[in-house]
Amino acid sequence: MGSTAENKQLLREAFGAWAVGDIRPLLAAMGDDVVWTVSGHNSWAGSFTGKDAVRRDLLGPLGAQFADTYTNTARRFVAEDDIIVVEAEGRVTTKAGLRYDNKYCFVFRFEDGRIREITEYMDTQLVAEVLNSPPR
């Protein structure tokens, strides 16, 4: 079982990789039954249950809209018990030529050293203005 400090370090390393476009360490840290919830009232809002669904229904369709490498850089980590909160900034240009530079607050819940839940908060108006709706 991961301690609070170990979980925080795992996310520091994962976001270090994501800051240069490599999301694989974050995916590797997720449990197979992870639930990623996108907050707000927009076409992307909802919960994606299971690592396969996160890849197929969230990350895949998002990545298909990007013209270059998406990066997400952590600015702050706050940890207590099994919860790690990460403030971060994503940057990318869409294939439509629009900037999708969003700010995020991710709330990660760990269980037995694996990410079990991710709750994502962001600028939902930017999502509505820049991103296409996901295929459903």
N, C-alpha and C positions, 0 to 999 in steps of 0.2 A: 504494500500500500504506500502511495506517495505521500510525503509530508507536504505541508503548505509550501515550504521553501523549495522542495523538489518540483512540485507542480508549477510554481512560479518560474523556476529556472527552465523547465521544459518549454513553457510558453515564450520565455525570452529567446530561447534558441529557435523555436519555430517561427516567431515573428522576425528574427534576424534573417532567416532564409526567405521569408515572404517579402521582406523589404527589398530583395533583389529578384523577386518574381518566382520563387520556389515554394509552393504551398505543400509540397510532399511531406515535410516534417510535421506540419499541423495535421494533415490527414492521418499520418502514422500514429499520432498521439490520441486519435479518436477511438473510442470503443466502437465495435461493429454496430451497436444499437444506439449510437449517438442520436440526439434530437437537436437539430439546428432550427431555431425559430427566428424568423425575420419579422421584426415588429412593424407597426404602423398600418396605415390604410393606403396600400398601393398594390399593384398587380403582382409584386413579388412577396407580399406579406403571407405568412403562414408557417407551418412546421414541416420540416423534411426529416423523416424518421428513418434511420439506418444510414451507414456510411455510403452504401450504394446509391441510395436516393439523394443524398447530399451531392455526390459526384454527378449523377445523371440528371437530376431535376433542378439543381441550384447552380453548382459551379460550372457544369458543362454549358448550359444555355447562356449563362452570364459571359463566360469566356468567349463564346462564339460571336459576341457583339463587339469584342475589343480588337482594335487594329494593331496594338502592340502589347507588350508584356505588362500585365497588371501587377502593381506592387502595393503592399500594405505595410506601413511603418508604424510600429508601436511608439507612443509618446510617454505612456505612464502605465505602471502595473500596480494594482492594489490587491492585497491578498489577505483573506481571513478564512480559516478553517479549510473547507473544500471548495471555496469560491475564489476565483481570480478575475478581477476586472481589468480590462485592457482598453485604454483610449488609443485610437490609431487613426491614421490617415491613409486612404487609398488614392492611387493616381493611375490614370490610363486615358487614352484617347479611344473613342468608339470608331467603328468602321464608317459611321456617318460623319466623322470628323469633329465630334463634340467632345469636350473635356468632361470626364466623369471623375472628379476629384472630390471624394466624399470623406466626411469625418464620421468615425464610428465609436461606439462604446460597446464592447463585447463583454458579456458576463459568462464565464466558463464555470461549470460545476464538474468537479472531478469525483471519481469513485474508483478506488483501487488503482490509482495512478493513471487512469485513462479519462479522457474527456467524455462525459456522459451527456451534458447539455451545453448548448451555446445559445445565448439570447443576444441578438444583434439589434442595436439601435443606431439609426443614421438619419441623414437629411432625406426624408421621404419625398419632399418636393423635387429635389434633384433627381431622384429615381424616376418620378413621373415625367419630368421634363426631358430626360436624356436617354433612358433605357426603353427598349421595346418590351412589351409584356412577354412573360415566359410562355412557352408552349404548354398547354394543359391536356 
